[in-house]
Amino acid sequence: MKYVIEGGYPLSGAITVAGNKNAALPCIAACLLTDEEVLLKNIPEIEDVKVMFSVIEAIGGTVKHESKGVFRVKCTNISSELPAEPLKRIRAAILFAGPILARAGKLQLPPPGGDVIGRRRLDTHFLALEALGARVEISSHYNLTANKLVGADIFLDEASVTATENAIMAAVLSEGDTLINNAACEPHVQDLCHMLVAMGAKIANIGSNRLNIKGVNKLHGCEFAIGSDFMEVGSFISLAACCRSELTINNVQAKDLRMVTLAFKKLGISWETGGSTIFVGKNQKMQMENDMGGAIATIADGIWPSFPADLMSTMIIAATQCEGTILFHEKMYESRMFFVDKLVSMGARIILCDPHRAVVSGRSQLQGATLASPDVRAGMAMLIAALCATGTSAISNIYQIERGYEHIADRLTALGAHIKKVES
């Protein structure tokens, strides 16, 4: 399937932010840590979630879709052999390692798939699990075994989100105490911790980069609602600004937007906040602010609470619609910037300095083009570009967009966007 987009139409109305994709995936995996029922709420109905649930069902769990965003999961008996085919489609497959190892004592894991944004090492996951007592053998699969897991003082060699989550899920059922140093502490990691605490885990210092975990013998079921997706919030802010449109964005957790707010301020984009709603007006300044002394400003990503890497792509397209010049520095993935050549083909003025840095000069009038989405976030950036461009655009490989954005074509059409989903 592909999207065919007629650009240049103003948008208006309200859009509700879905649940956080990056919280939903580890929370789904965490259901494997108990044989009791878990009720998950505010789960985004996206392709990655479908794959995660299909894997749980394939290894013996049951999943019942109660209503929109609400799923009832029970994993009474589970297999330790994961199906290879669905795991090729998502990076989050690695999140099954910690809980299955803790629950079953062994695991055969096919290499996970996911976005094509450069090398994404798995070393940190396996080093953390080895510190807890696991044995790891690598061939065509990853074979993990553990007679028992024992708490340890772990220092992660990078503040990887998914490696932190794997270590947490293994540690909560380990014998004794675990200290995870250099832990990732993004809102989605915090969501996982709060869910595990609701299941009976003992985790202290949630939200910091030093997590203290006291192992327990057994976890029980729970009811848990994940937080809203601040990546969607940032994407919709960029959409409103690029299309010179007024949008009301609902189900926002403003505490997650502090660094995002500062970054948008550098582009001359702002909004009004009221409770869990923000309003983005159409009369934006859209003028990039220089740093003190007139130096060209930089937006650089980093580990939380720095600017999130997953918003870099949509922030770049927003910058193409602002007056001035700015440098984007992508520090985390060496191939994420490579989508900008598609924006250049649409008329954007971007110099790709190297795999990690791009200079954007605006404002550019974009023209419709034929595009292909290489990953979730670049795909959303291309969609925004097509909506603010003149003429018609076609975006193929839309599975990559729908992996992370719930019913995005329908939701944007409801705002006035001209998007058709057709056969490729």
KERO-375397 format. One record per residue (C-alpha): residue number from 0; x, y, z. Coordinates in Angstrom, 2 decimals. Each point is the difference from the previous one (the first is absolute). Example, Ala and Ser with C-alpha at 12.3 -4.5 7.8 and 13.67 -1.06 7.14 Angstrom:
<nodes>
<node num="0" X="12.30" Y="-4.50" Z="7.80"/>
<node num="1" X="1.37" Y="3.44" Z="-0.66"/>
</nodes>
This chain:
<nodes>
<node num="0" X="0.00" Y="0.00" Z="0.00"/>
<node num="1" X="0.98" Y="3.64" Z="-0.42"/>
<node num="2" X="-1.27" Y="3.44" Z="0.92"/>
<node num="3" X="-0.94" Y="2.49" Z="-2.70"/>
<node num="4" X="-0.03" Y="3.51" Z="1.46"/>
<node num="5" X="-1.27" Y="3.28" Z="-1.42"/>
<node num="6" X="1.99" Y="2.66" Z="1.77"/>
<node num="7" X="-0.70" Y="3.62" Z="0.82"/>
<node num="8" X="-3.30" Y="-0.36" Z="1.84"/>
<node num="9" X="-0.40" Y="1.66" Z="3.42"/>
<node num="10" X="-0.80" Y="-2.25" Z="2.94"/>
<node num="11" X="-2.18" Y="0.74" Z="3.00"/>
<node num="12" X="-1.69" Y="-1.71" Z="2.91"/>
<node num="13" X="1.10" Y="-2.23" Z="2.86"/>
<node num="14" X="2.07" Y="-3.17" Z="0.09"/>
<node num="15" X="0.51" Y="-2.33" Z="2.96"/>
<node num="16" X="3.43" Y="-1.40" Z="0.67"/>
<node num="17" X="0.22" Y="-3.80" Z="0.11"/>
<node num="18" X="1.78" Y="-2.03" Z="2.65"/>
<node num="19" X="3.79" Y="0.02" Z="0.00"/>
<node num="20" X="1.29" Y="-2.59" Z="-2.49"/>
<node num="21" X="3.32" Y="-0.24" Z="1.81"/>
<node num="22" X="-1.79" Y="-0.75" Z="3.28"/>
<node num="23" X="-2.54" Y="-2.40" Z="-1.46"/>
<node num="24" X="2.59" Y="-2.42" Z="-1.39"/>
<node num="25" X="1.94" Y="-0.70" Z="3.23"/>
<node num="26" X="-3.22" Y="-0.05" Z="2.02"/>
<node num="27" X="-1.38" Y="-2.67" Z="-2.34"/>
<node num="28" X="3.20" Y="-2.02" Z="0.44"/>
<node num="29" X="-0.28" Y="0.40" Z="3.79"/>
<node num="30" X="-3.30" Y="-1.91" Z="-0.05"/>
<node num="31" X="2.16" Y="-3.12" Z="-0.41"/>
<node num="32" X="1.38" Y="0.46" Z="3.53"/>
<node num="33" X="-3.19" Y="-1.32" Z="1.64"/>
<node num="34" X="-2.44" Y="-2.83" Z="-0.55"/>
<node num="35" X="-2.84" Y="2.26" Z="1.12"/>
<node num="36" X="-2.12" Y="2.29" Z="-2.14"/>
<node num="37" X="1.18" Y="3.49" Z="-0.91"/>
<node num="38" X="-2.34" Y="2.71" Z="-1.28"/>
<node num="39" X="1.80" Y="2.59" Z="-2.14"/>
<node num="40" X="-1.64" Y="3.32" Z="-0.89"/>
<node num="41" X="0.80" Y="2.83" Z="-2.41"/>
<node num="42" X="1.93" Y="-2.38" Z="-2.27"/>
<node num="43" X="0.43" Y="1.49" Z="-3.50"/>
<node num="44" X="-1.48" Y="-2.19" Z="-2.72"/>
<node num="45" X="3.05" Y="0.01" Z="-2.23"/>
<node num="46" X="1.89" Y="-2.63" Z="-1.99"/>
<node num="47" X="2.78" Y="-0.50" Z="2.57"/>
<node num="48" X="-2.59" Y="-0.71" Z="2.69"/>
<node num="49" X="-1.72" Y="-2.55" Z="-2.24"/>
<node num="50" X="3.31" Y="-1.81" Z="-0.51"/>
<node num="51" X="0.79" Y="-0.04" Z="3.74"/>
<node num="52" X="-3.40" Y="-1.48" Z="0.82"/>
<node num="53" X="0.32" Y="-2.55" Z="-2.81"/>
<node num="54" X="3.28" Y="-1.22" Z="1.51"/>
<node num="55" X="-1.58" Y="-0.34" Z="3.44"/>
<node num="56" X="-2.78" Y="-2.09" Z="-1.51"/>
<node num="57" X="2.52" Y="-2.09" Z="-1.98"/>
<node num="58" X="1.86" Y="-1.00" Z="3.18"/>
<node num="59" X="-3.14" Y="-0.94" Z="1.93"/>
<node num="60" X="-1.50" Y="3.19" Z="1.41"/>
<node num="61" X="-3.51" Y="1.29" Z="-0.60"/>
<node num="62" X="-0.92" Y="3.51" Z="-1.08"/>
<node num="63" X="-3.52" Y="1.41" Z="0.03"/>
<node num="64" X="-0.75" Y="3.38" Z="-1.60"/>
<node num="65" X="-2.60" Y="1.40" Z="2.40"/>
<node num="66" X="-0.59" Y="3.41" Z="-1.58"/>
<node num="67" X="2.00" Y="2.80" Z="-1.63"/>
<node num="68" X="3.43" Y="0.01" Z="1.59"/>
<node num="69" X="-0.93" Y="-2.60" Z="2.63"/>
<node num="70" X="1.49" Y="-3.50" Z="-0.05"/>
<node num="71" X="-0.27" Y="-2.89" Z="2.45"/>
<node num="72" X="3.12" Y="-2.21" Z="0.02"/>
<node num="73" X="0.62" Y="-3.28" Z="1.80"/>
<node num="74" X="3.16" Y="-2.12" Z="-0.28"/>
<node num="75" X="-0.65" Y="-3.13" Z="2.07"/>
<node num="76" X="2.48" Y="-2.22" Z="-1.82"/>
<node num="77" X="2.54" Y="1.32" Z="-2.50"/>
<node num="78" X="2.53" Y="-1.45" Z="-2.39"/>
<node num="79" X="3.60" Y="1.20" Z="-0.03"/>
<node num="80" X="0.32" Y="-0.28" Z="-3.80"/>
<node num="81" X="-1.09" Y="3.14" Z="-1.78"/>
<node num="82" X="-1.35" Y="-0.04" Z="-3.58"/>
<node num="83" X="2.53" Y="1.43" Z="-2.45"/>
<node num="84" X="-2.25" Y="1.56" Z="-2.64"/>
<node num="85" X="-1.85" Y="2.68" Z="2.01"/>
<node num="86" X="3.16" Y="0.94" Z="1.89"/>
<node num="87" X="1.71" Y="1.02" Z="-3.23"/>
<node num="88" X="-2.46" Y="2.88" Z="-0.23"/>
<node num="89" X="0.68" Y="1.86" Z="3.23"/>
<node num="90" X="2.98" Y="1.04" Z="2.08"/>
<node num="91" X="-2.06" Y="-0.38" Z="3.20"/>
<node num="92" X="0.27" Y="-3.80" Z="-0.33"/>
<node num="93" X="3.10" Y="0.25" Z="2.19"/>
<node num="94" X="-2.29" Y="0.98" Z="2.90"/>
<node num="95" X="-1.12" Y="-3.61" Z="0.33"/>
<node num="96" X="3.50" Y="-1.01" Z="1.17"/>
<node num="97" X="-0.19" Y="1.26" Z="3.59"/>
<node num="98" X="-3.48" Y="-1.21" Z="0.97"/>
<node num="99" X="0.21" Y="-3.45" Z="-1.67"/>
<node num="100" X="3.44" Y="-0.64" Z="1.49"/>
<node num="101" X="-1.30" Y="1.00" Z="3.45"/>
<node num="102" X="-3.13" Y="-2.10" Z="-0.36"/>
<node num="103" X="1.24" Y="-3.09" Z="-1.89"/>
<node num="104" X="3.76" Y="-0.02" Z="0.62"/>
<node num="105" X="0.83" Y="-0.30" Z="-3.69"/>
<node num="106" X="-0.71" Y="1.70" Z="-3.29"/>
<node num="107" X="0.73" Y="-0.40" Z="-3.69"/>
<node num="108" X="-0.25" Y="3.42" Z="-1.64"/>
<node num="109" X="0.22" Y="0.64" Z="-3.76"/>
<node num="110" X="1.77" Y="3.23" Z="-1.01"/>
<node num="111" X="-2.56" Y="2.84" Z="0.29"/>
<node num="112" X="-0.85" Y="2.33" Z="-2.91"/>
<node num="113" X="-1.32" Y="3.57" Z="0.05"/>
<node num="114" X="0.94" Y="3.39" Z="-1.42"/>
<node num="115" X="2.91" Y="0.39" Z="-2.41"/>
<node num="116" X="1.75" Y="2.86" Z="1.80"/>
<node num="117" X="3.50" Y="-1.42" Z="0.32"/>
<node num="118" X="1.74" Y="-2.45" Z="2.30"/>
<node num="119" X="-1.95" Y="-0.68" Z="3.18"/>
<node num="120" X="2.14" Y="-2.14" Z="2.27"/>
<node num="121" X="-1.46" Y="-2.61" Z="2.34"/>
<node num="122" X="3.11" Y="-0.42" Z="2.15"/>
<node num="123" X="-1.40" Y="2.02" Z="2.90"/>
<node num="124" X="-3.03" Y="-2.30" Z="0.30"/>
<node num="125" X="2.07" Y="-3.15" Z="0.23"/>
<node num="126" X="2.68" Y="1.46" Z="2.28"/>
<node num="127" X="-2.72" Y="1.06" Z="2.46"/>
<node num="128" X="-1.65" Y="-3.43" Z="-0.09"/>
<node num="129" X="3.39" Y="-1.70" Z="0.41"/>
<node num="130" X="0.64" Y="2.14" Z="3.08"/>
<node num="131" X="-3.19" Y="-1.48" Z="1.47"/>
<node num="132" X="1.19" Y="-3.55" Z="-0.64"/>
<node num="133" X="-1.10" Y="-0.77" Z="-3.55"/>
<node num="134" X="2.14" Y="-1.86" Z="-2.51"/>
<node num="135" X="-0.12" Y="1.31" Z="-3.57"/>
<node num="136" X="0.97" Y="-1.96" Z="-3.09"/>
<node num="137" X="-0.15" Y="1.69" Z="-3.40"/>
<node num="138" X="-0.42" Y="-1.89" Z="-3.27"/>
<node num="139" X="-2.79" Y="0.52" Z="-2.51"/>
<node num="140" X="-2.16" Y="0.63" Z="3.09"/>
<node num="141" X="0.68" Y="1.35" Z="3.46"/>
<node num="142" X="-0.20" Y="-2.85" Z="2.52"/>
<node num="143" X="-0.40" Y="1.10" Z="3.61"/>
<node num="144" X="-0.11" Y="-2.26" Z="3.05"/>
<node num="145" X="0.07" Y="0.54" Z="3.77"/>
<node num="146" X="-0.27" Y="-2.51" Z="2.85"/>
<node num="147" X="-1.06" Y="2.98" Z="2.08"/>
<node num="148" X="0.36" Y="3.75" Z="-0.24"/>
<node num="149" X="1.77" Y="1.76" Z="2.86"/>
<node num="150" X="-0.02" Y="3.73" Z="0.70"/>
<node num="151" X="3.12" Y="1.97" Z="-0.87"/>
<node num="152" X="1.55" Y="3.46" Z="-0.17"/>
<node num="153" X="-0.30" Y="0.73" Z="-3.73"/>
<node num="154" X="1.53" Y="2.91" Z="-1.90"/>
<node num="155" X="-1.48" Y="0.23" Z="-3.50"/>
<node num="156" X="2.59" Y="0.95" Z="-2.61"/>
<node num="157" X="-2.60" Y="2.25" Z="-1.64"/>
<node num="158" X="-3.28" Y="1.42" Z="1.27"/>
<node num="159" X="-2.01" Y="-2.18" Z="-2.38"/>
<node num="160" X="-3.76" Y="0.16" Z="0.54"/>
<node num="161" X="-0.78" Y="-3.57" Z="-0.99"/>
<node num="162" X="3.10" Y="-1.43" Z="1.73"/>
<node num="163" X="-1.06" Y="1.79" Z="3.19"/>
<node num="164" X="-3.49" Y="-1.44" Z="-0.38"/>
<node num="165" X="1.34" Y="-3.52" Z="-0.54"/>
<node num="166" X="2.23" Y="0.29" Z="3.05"/>
<node num="167" X="-2.90" Y="1.25" Z="2.12"/>
<node num="168" X="-2.33" Y="-2.81" Z="-1.09"/>
<node num="169" X="2.64" Y="-2.64" Z="0.75"/>
<node num="170" X="1.02" Y="1.58" Z="3.31"/>
<node num="171" X="-3.47" Y="0.19" Z="1.54"/>
<node num="172" X="-0.13" Y="-3.81" Z="0.19"/>
<node num="173" X="3.68" Y="-0.44" Z="0.87"/>
<node num="174" X="1.23" Y="-1.13" Z="3.40"/>
<node num="175" X="1.25" Y="2.92" Z="2.10"/>
<node num="176" X="0.64" Y="3.64" Z="-0.80"/>
<node num="177" X="0.90" Y="1.60" Z="-3.31"/>
<node num="178" X="1.38" Y="3.47" Z="-0.64"/>
<node num="179" X="-0.20" Y="1.16" Z="-3.62"/>
<node num="180" X="2.39" Y="2.90" Z="-0.61"/>
<node num="181" X="-0.09" Y="2.21" Z="-3.12"/>
<node num="182" X="-3.60" Y="-1.09" Z="-0.51"/>
<node num="183" X="-2.20" Y="1.67" Z="-2.58"/>
<node num="184" X="-2.75" Y="1.99" Z="1.70"/>
<node num="185" X="-2.35" Y="1.07" Z="-2.82"/>
<node num="186" X="-3.75" Y="0.27" Z="0.80"/>
<node num="187" X="-0.58" Y="-3.39" Z="-1.65"/>
<node num="188" X="2.61" Y="-1.63" Z="2.26"/>
<node num="189" X="-1.79" Y="1.58" Z="2.95"/>
<node num="190" X="-3.32" Y="-1.39" Z="-1.24"/>
<node num="191" X="1.45" Y="-3.51" Z="-0.07"/>
<node num="192" X="1.33" Y="0.41" Z="3.54"/>
<node num="193" X="-3.35" Y="1.23" Z="1.30"/>
<node num="194" X="-1.79" Y="-2.93" Z="-1.64"/>
<node num="195" X="2.43" Y="-2.47" Z="1.57"/>
<node num="196" X="-0.50" Y="1.61" Z="3.41"/>
<node num="197" X="-3.76" Y="-0.45" Z="-0.50"/>
<node num="198" X="0.79" Y="-3.70" Z="-0.62"/>
<node num="199" X="1.89" Y="-0.28" Z="3.29"/>
<node num="200" X="3.55" Y="0.92" Z="-1.02"/>
<node num="201" X="2.19" Y="2.08" Z="2.30"/>
<node num="202" X="1.69" Y="2.79" Z="-1.95"/>
<node num="203" X="1.41" Y="3.19" Z="1.54"/>
<node num="204" X="1.27" Y="3.24" Z="-1.57"/>
<node num="205" X="-2.31" Y="-0.25" Z="-3.01"/>
<node num="206" X="0.75" Y="2.87" Z="-2.38"/>
<node num="207" X="3.71" Y="0.08" Z="0.86"/>
<node num="208" X="2.99" Y="-1.66" Z="-1.66"/>
<node num="209" X="0.67" Y="-2.16" Z="3.08"/>
<node num="210" X="-2.74" Y="-2.56" Z="0.56"/>
<node num="211" X="-0.12" Y="-2.11" Z="3.16"/>
<node num="212" X="-1.90" Y="-3.26" Z="-0.38"/>
<node num="213" X="-0.73" Y="-2.58" Z="2.70"/>
<node num="214" X="-0.81" Y="-3.33" Z="-1.59"/>
<node num="215" X="-3.27" Y="-1.74" Z="0.83"/>
<node num="216" X="-1.05" Y="-3.63" Z="-0.48"/>
<node num="217" X="-3.17" Y="0.68" Z="-1.96"/>
<node num="218" X="-1.92" Y="2.80" Z="-1.70"/>
<node num="219" X="-3.77" Y="0.23" Z="-0.22"/>
<node num="220" X="-2.41" Y="1.45" Z="-2.52"/>
<node num="221" X="-0.96" Y="3.65" Z="-0.11"/>
<node num="222" X="-1.92" Y="2.70" Z="-1.85"/>
<node num="223" X="2.19" Y="2.67" Z="-1.54"/>
<node num="224" X="-0.46" Y="2.94" Z="-2.40"/>
<node num="225" X="3.07" Y="1.22" Z="-1.86"/>
<node num="226" X="0.70" Y="3.70" Z="-0.55"/>
<node num="227" X="-0.56" Y="2.01" Z="-3.16"/>
<node num="228" X="2.52" Y="0.05" Z="-2.84"/>
<node num="229" X="2.04" Y="3.20" Z="0.10"/>
<node num="230" X="1.49" Y="-0.97" Z="-3.37"/>
<node num="231" X="-3.48" Y="0.39" Z="-1.48"/>
<node num="232" X="-0.38" Y="3.34" Z="1.79"/>
<node num="233" X="3.23" Y="1.31" Z="-1.53"/>
<node num="234" X="-1.01" Y="-1.30" Z="-3.44"/>
<node num="235" X="-3.40" Y="1.70" Z="0.17"/>
<node num="236" X="1.58" Y="3.29" Z="1.09"/>
<node num="237" X="2.28" Y="-0.16" Z="-3.05"/>
<node num="238" X="-3.01" Y="-0.86" Z="-2.17"/>
<node num="239" X="-2.00" Y="3.00" Z="1.22"/>
<node num="240" X="2.93" Y="2.39" Z="-0.47"/>
<node num="241" X="0.95" Y="-1.28" Z="-3.46"/>
<node num="242" X="-3.60" Y="0.17" Z="-1.26"/>
<node num="243" X="-0.62" Y="3.41" Z="1.63"/>
<node num="244" X="-2.96" Y="-1.54" Z="1.77"/>
<node num="245" X="-1.74" Y="0.20" Z="3.36"/>
<node num="246" X="-0.05" Y="-3.30" Z="1.87"/>
<node num="247" X="-1.17" Y="-1.03" Z="3.44"/>
<node num="248" X="1.97" Y="-2.98" Z="1.28"/>
<node num="249" X="-1.60" Y="-2.02" Z="2.80"/>
<node num="250" X="1.34" Y="-2.60" Z="2.46"/>
<node num="251" X="3.35" Y="1.77" Z="0.41"/>
<node num="252" X="2.35" Y="-0.46" Z="2.95"/>
<node num="253" X="1.64" Y="3.42" Z="0.10"/>
<node num="254" X="2.76" Y="-1.17" Z="2.38"/>
<node num="255" X="1.46" Y="-2.07" Z="-2.85"/>
<node num="256" X="0.35" Y="3.03" Z="-2.30"/>
<node num="257" X="2.46" Y="2.24" Z="1.83"/>
<node num="258" X="2.99" Y="-0.54" Z="-2.31"/>
<node num="259" X="-2.29" Y="-0.28" Z="-3.03"/>
<node num="260" X="-1.40" Y="3.43" Z="0.88"/>
<node num="261" X="3.48" Y="1.51" Z="0.07"/>
<node num="262" X="0.87" Y="-1.54" Z="-3.38"/>
<node num="263" X="-3.17" Y="1.28" Z="-1.70"/>
<node num="264" X="0.68" Y="3.43" Z="1.49"/>
<node num="265" X="3.23" Y="0.06" Z="-2.09"/>
<node num="266" X="-2.22" Y="-0.29" Z="-3.09"/>
<node num="267" X="-2.43" Y="2.71" Z="1.13"/>
<node num="268" X="-2.79" Y="-2.52" Z="0.71"/>
<node num="269" X="-2.02" Y="0.09" Z="3.20"/>
<node num="270" X="-3.37" Y="-1.06" Z="1.42"/>
<node num="271" X="-2.40" Y="0.54" Z="2.87"/>
<node num="272" X="-0.35" Y="-2.63" Z="2.71"/>
<node num="273" X="-3.07" Y="-0.70" Z="2.12"/>
<node num="274" X="-0.09" Y="-3.17" Z="2.08"/>
<node num="275" X="0.41" Y="-2.96" Z="-2.34"/>
<node num="276" X="-0.69" Y="2.10" Z="-3.13"/>
<node num="277" X="2.21" Y="2.23" Z="-2.09"/>
<node num="278" X="-1.11" Y="2.41" Z="-2.71"/>
<node num="279" X="2.30" Y="0.75" Z="-2.94"/>
<node num="280" X="-1.00" Y="3.22" Z="-1.74"/>
<node num="281" X="0.46" Y="0.70" Z="-3.70"/>
<node num="282" X="1.72" Y="3.36" Z="0.45"/>
<node num="283" X="3.39" Y="-1.36" Z="0.97"/>
<node num="284" X="3.17" Y="2.11" Z="-0.14"/>
<node num="285" X="1.77" Y="-2.75" Z="-2.01"/>
<node num="286" X="3.33" Y="1.82" Z="0.36"/>
<node num="287" X="3.05" Y="-1.91" Z="1.20"/>
<node num="288" X="1.73" Y="1.53" Z="3.00"/>
<node num="289" X="3.76" Y="0.32" Z="-0.03"/>
<node num="290" X="2.04" Y="-0.78" Z="3.09"/>
<node num="291" X="1.53" Y="2.85" Z="2.01"/>
<node num="292" X="2.44" Y="2.02" Z="-2.05"/>
<node num="293" X="-1.79" Y="-0.84" Z="-3.24"/>
<node num="294" X="1.34" Y="-3.56" Z="-0.30"/>
<node num="295" X="-2.11" Y="-2.48" Z="-1.95"/>
<node num="296" X="-2.07" Y="-2.07" Z="2.43"/>
<node num="297" X="0.26" Y="-3.77" Z="0.35"/>
<node num="298" X="-2.60" Y="-2.62" Z="0.86"/>
<node num="299" X="1.74" Y="-3.16" Z="1.21"/>
<node num="300" X="-1.56" Y="-3.18" Z="1.30"/>
<node num="301" X="1.14" Y="-2.07" Z="2.96"/>
<node num="302" X="-1.10" Y="-2.21" Z="2.84"/>
<node num="303" X="-2.92" Y="1.14" Z="2.15"/>
<node num="304" X="-0.68" Y="2.75" Z="0.92"/>
<node num="305" X="1.83" Y="1.30" Z="-3.08"/>
<node num="306" X="-1.86" Y="0.52" Z="-3.27"/>
<node num="307" X="-1.34" Y="-3.42" Z="-1.09"/>
<node num="308" X="1.57" Y="-1.61" Z="-3.07"/>
<node num="309" X="-3.41" Y="-1.18" Z="-1.20"/>
<node num="310" X="-1.12" Y="3.61" Z="-0.56"/>
<node num="311" X="3.03" Y="1.03" Z="-2.05"/>
<node num="312" X="-1.58" Y="-0.89" Z="-3.36"/>
<node num="313" X="-3.25" Y="1.95" Z="0.51"/>
<node num="314" X="1.94" Y="2.93" Z="1.49"/>
<node num="315" X="2.12" Y="0.19" Z="-3.17"/>
<node num="316" X="-3.07" Y="0.32" Z="-2.22"/>
<node num="317" X="-1.34" Y="2.73" Z="2.31"/>
<node num="318" X="3.28" Y="1.89" Z="-0.41"/>
<node num="319" X="-0.35" Y="0.00" Z="-3.80"/>
<node num="320" X="-3.10" Y="2.15" Z="0.45"/>
<node num="321" X="1.66" Y="2.59" Z="2.24"/>
<node num="322" X="2.13" Y="3.00" Z="-0.93"/>
<node num="323" X="3.69" Y="-0.28" Z="0.84"/>
<node num="324" X="2.65" Y="-2.66" Z="0.42"/>
<node num="325" X="0.51" Y="-2.71" Z="2.61"/>
<node num="326" X="2.25" Y="-3.04" Z="0.54"/>
<node num="327" X="-1.45" Y="-3.38" Z="0.97"/>
<node num="328" X="2.37" Y="-2.43" Z="1.72"/>
<node num="329" X="-1.20" Y="-3.61" Z="0.12"/>
<node num="330" X="2.34" Y="-1.73" Z="2.44"/>
<node num="331" X="-1.68" Y="-3.37" Z="0.43"/>
<node num="332" X="-0.54" Y="-1.65" Z="-3.41"/>
<node num="333" X="2.38" Y="0.27" Z="-2.94"/>
<node num="334" X="-2.64" Y="-0.51" Z="-2.72"/>
<node num="335" X="-3.00" Y="1.91" Z="1.33"/>
<node num="336" X="0.93" Y="3.18" Z="-1.90"/>
<node num="337" X="0.10" Y="-1.71" Z="-3.38"/>
<node num="338" X="-3.69" Y="0.68" Z="-0.67"/>
<node num="339" X="0.72" Y="3.71" Z="-0.51"/>
<node num="340" X="0.89" Y="-0.56" Z="-3.65"/>
<node num="341" X="-3.72" Y="-0.63" Z="-0.54"/>
<node num="342" X="-0.80" Y="3.38" Z="1.52"/>
<node num="343" X="2.65" Y="1.59" Z="-2.24"/>
<node num="344" X="-1.73" Y="-1.56" Z="-3.02"/>
<node num="345" X="-3.14" Y="1.83" Z="1.15"/>
<node num="346" X="1.82" Y="3.35" Z="0.07"/>
<node num="347" X="1.33" Y="0.14" Z="3.56"/>
<node num="348" X="3.31" Y="1.79" Z="0.46"/>
<node num="349" X="1.98" Y="-2.46" Z="2.10"/>
<node num="350" X="3.72" Y="-0.76" Z="0.03"/>
<node num="351" X="0.81" Y="-3.44" Z="1.38"/>
<node num="352" X="3.44" Y="0.62" Z="1.51"/>
<node num="353" X="0.59" Y="-3.63" Z="1.03"/>
<node num="354" X="-2.13" Y="-2.90" Z="1.30"/>
<node num="355" X="-0.68" Y="1.88" Z="3.23"/>
<node num="356" X="-0.39" Y="3.69" Z="-0.93"/>
<node num="357" X="-2.23" Y="1.97" Z="-2.32"/>
<node num="358" X="-0.35" Y="3.75" Z="-0.55"/>
<node num="359" X="-3.49" Y="1.22" Z="-0.89"/>
<node num="360" X="-0.65" Y="3.40" Z="-1.59"/>
<node num="361" X="-3.59" Y="1.11" Z="-0.41"/>
<node num="362" X="-2.60" Y="0.85" Z="-0.89"/>
<node num="363" X="-0.40" Y="-2.37" Z="-3.00"/>
<node num="364" X="-3.11" Y="-0.54" Z="-2.07"/>
<node num="365" X="-0.23" Y="-3.76" Z="-0.34"/>
<node num="366" X="-1.33" Y="-1.78" Z="-3.07"/>
<node num="367" X="-1.79" Y="-3.34" Z="-0.12"/>
<node num="368" X="2.19" Y="-3.05" Z="-0.67"/>
<node num="369" X="0.09" Y="-3.79" Z="-0.05"/>
<node num="370" X="1.46" Y="-1.23" Z="3.28"/>
<node num="371" X="0.61" Y="-3.20" Z="1.98"/>
<node num="372" X="0.06" Y="-0.17" Z="3.79"/>
<node num="373" X="3.25" Y="-1.52" Z="1.37"/>
<node num="374" X="-1.08" Y="0.03" Z="3.66"/>
<node num="375" X="-2.84" Y="1.04" Z="2.31"/>
<node num="376" X="1.14" Y="3.54" Z="0.79"/>
<node num="377" X="1.35" Y="0.90" Z="-3.44"/>
<node num="378" X="-3.28" Y="-1.27" Z="-1.44"/>
<node num="379" X="-1.97" Y="2.39" Z="2.19"/>
<node num="380" X="2.31" Y="2.85" Z="-1.02"/>
<node num="381" X="-0.63" Y="-0.82" Z="-3.67"/>
<node num="382" X="-3.74" Y="-0.02" Z="0.64"/>
<node num="383" X="0.18" Y="3.46" Z="1.57"/>
<node num="384" X="2.14" Y="1.20" Z="-2.91"/>
<node num="385" X="-2.56" Y="-1.28" Z="-2.50"/>
<node num="386" X="-2.86" Y="1.70" Z="1.83"/>
<node num="387" X="1.69" Y="3.43" Z="-0.09"/>
<node num="388" X="1.33" Y="-0.38" Z="-3.56"/>
<node num="389" X="-1.71" Y="1.16" Z="-3.15"/>
<node num="390" X="-1.22" Y="-2.73" Z="-2.33"/>
<node num="391" X="-0.33" Y="-3.74" Z="0.47"/>
<node num="392" X="2.31" Y="-2.34" Z="1.86"/>
<node num="393" X="0.04" Y="-3.78" Z="0.29"/>
<node num="394" X="1.60" Y="-1.80" Z="2.94"/>
<node num="395" X="0.65" Y="-3.74" Z="-0.23"/>
<node num="396" X="1.12" Y="-2.45" Z="2.71"/>
<node num="397" X="-2.63" Y="1.54" Z="2.30"/>
<node num="398" X="0.19" Y="-3.04" Z="2.26"/>
<node num="399" X="3.00" Y="1.78" Z="1.50"/>
<node num="400" X="-2.21" Y="2.97" Z="0.93"/>
<node num="401" X="-2.90" Y="-2.08" Z="1.28"/>
<node num="402" X="2.39" Y="-1.93" Z="2.24"/>
<node num="403" X="0.07" Y="3.06" Z="2.24"/>
<node num="404" X="-2.99" Y="2.26" Z="-0.74"/>
<node num="405" X="-3.50" Y="-1.28" Z="0.70"/>
<node num="406" X="-2.45" Y="0.30" Z="-2.95"/>
<node num="407" X="1.97" Y="3.07" Z="-1.04"/>
<node num="408" X="-1.60" Y="0.49" Z="-3.43"/>
<node num="409" X="-3.52" Y="-0.05" Z="1.45"/>
<node num="410" X="0.91" Y="2.30" Z="2.89"/>
<node num="411" X="1.61" Y="2.58" Z="-2.28"/>
<node num="412" X="-2.81" Y="-0.23" Z="-2.54"/>
<node num="413" X="-2.38" Y="0.96" Z="2.82"/>
<node num="414" X="2.02" Y="3.22" Z="0.35"/>
<node num="415" X="-0.41" Y="0.85" Z="-3.68"/>
<node num="416" X="3.04" Y="-1.74" Z="-1.49"/>
<node num="417" X="-0.42" Y="-1.45" Z="-3.49"/>
<node num="418" X="1.45" Y="-3.51" Z="0.37"/>
<node num="419" X="-1.05" Y="-3.14" Z="-1.87"/>
<node num="420" X="1.28" Y="-3.46" Z="0.81"/>
<node num="421" X="0.27" Y="-1.98" Z="-3.23"/>
<node num="422" X="1.64" Y="-3.15" Z="-1.35"/>
<node num="423" X="3.64" Y="0.47" Z="-0.93"/>
</nodes>
